[in-house]
Amino acid sequence: MNFEAGIRFIVFLIIFGFTNYLMMLRRYENEIKKKKFLQKEKISRLYPKGTFIF
């Protein structure tokens, strides 16, 4: 019985760790997108209206 409980606990830890990793990866990607957007906004304030930035 203890062996089975140990195996279940290890499987639980693996599943919990994998889901935590996916959530942190998604959060990291969203933060990178926000930083890029804010950087473009800050750069666009330096140039007059009507100019095109790549």
ZIWO-V632518 format. One record per backbone hydrogen bond with DSSP energy under -0.5 kcal/mol. NH is the residue of the N-H (numbers start at 1). CO is the residue of the C=O. If there is no record, write none. Layout:
nh = {NH,NH}
co = {CO,CO}
//
This chain:
nh = {5,6,7,8,9,10,11,12,13,14,15,16,17,18,19,20,21,22,23,24,25,26,27,28,29,30,31,32,33,34,35,36,37,38,39,40,41,42,43,44,45,46,46,47,47,51}
co = {1,2,3,4,5,6,7,8,9,10,11,12,13,14,15,16,17,18,19,20,21,22,23,24,25,26,27,28,29,30,31,32,33,34,35,36,37,38,39,40,41,42,43,43,44,48}
//
